[in-house]
């Protein structure tokens, strides 16, 4: 890039940011020590919110097992061949959410998540001393979920932040790296976080820009499973996203 | 034991024999009996069912002919009860014929073979060489060893139903499984430490009745020969190669372990290129392990005197995902010399 091109690029950036700064310069701030009697524009009933961000998904421990045959004894017992311990490793997920305020405090959200997580099994203790190793396969995980959101508008975090609680359910579809097998299941979640608006405006399509951060606990049933009986699996998630209110 | 003769007007048939030993071989997996010629290979199977059989009218000390019939019937019923396989047997009555008579009748019964001191029982076949159809199958139980039909087993006596279940597997066309572990005996032969298949060639110790039930490896094997109940649609397979320094290893024993169920199902690399297929696996995650057939009597599995057993037991470095109704392919398990 030449110096002239670089200068032009900087100028363009400045103009765009300058416009944004002008558009969002009209943020209405409540006076100190008072509680707003009406919701600010981005929190009106009927307002729409879009979030795009990154979530860190906690891992799932699938437990350990022993590959065994029947020992030649009376009564018969297990004759172990080797041991395994399996887990779905923690990793990042990409998430998009869209929500609608039904009332000043209650909203609903729909979300889509994508993650690629390593499924690993540690193999050890072989009866014939086969070298121990960790075998793996990457899973692509797709999640669609719906959440109910309770905005705790009576509480404030800083000047423009407010906490919320959420809970809901979803559908998970996991696909191995060779796309040979898809396993599906249900997801249930509960959690809380906060939203912080760093820009608000009363006019135009975009009514606010901000950040959202939340932590959730998930319960999963189904999907790739390495223990019999489809046990309910628990994992945690936490993340941050960019918030755009319309 | 192998010879050719005419049977029932069919052009050519062959007599094969499978034997279960009272302490002699080891390893892991189901294997179908088959015949190979220049035109390809065929698996042995009954095409006409129910497979009709007779039972000899002679008992041995501790086991009457009626108790023999009942033990055989229970063993056959255990195979019939496999939900993913379609096999049926029919008792045709008692007979005074010997089990190895060439009489177009499948006969099961006691036969005194003191010369075969470590052989508990043996199954032989007459088959159509072109199609693999089993025409006749006889089973003899060596009356030179002590037998029992006691419900909970009897110390010092071999459980007749357990051995009948193994021979019934041969009767259906299954060969030996290598899913087991043994150790050498001081007086020769091998002692079984554990087995993961009824079709393992060495019996449990006398008094043990653990061999009255089928294992996942046995169920996968019989379902592969006589598929039923959505077996092909609801299970999957893994396919790949076992190599050492780039060359295939014939006879390498590959086992698939399902961590979810604990099932172990195996097979062998049956081509010189080292290719193997294990069918009848539950869809989902599996661990693959390959080992040499180094502590077995190779003749219990293959019609050749030697195999490459100079390699280290090895796990495949990837978790294998078995699809439903399909196969996981392109797997290469590279092993190293010991």
Interface residues (C-beta under 8 A of the other chain):
Chain A: X62 X65 X66 X67 X68 X69 X70 X71 X72 X73 X74 X76 X79 X81 X82 X84 X86 X119 X120 X121 X123 X126 X127 X128 X129 X130 X131 X133 X135 X136 X137 X176 X177 X178 X180 X181 X183 X224 X225 X226 X227 X228
Chain B: X153 X179 X180 X181 X191 X192 X193 X194 X195 X196 X204 X205 X207 X208 X210 X215 X257 X259 X260 X261 X262 X264 X283 X284 X285 X287 X289 X291 X312 X313 X314 X315 X316 X317 X318 X319 X320 X321 X322 X323 X324 X326 X328
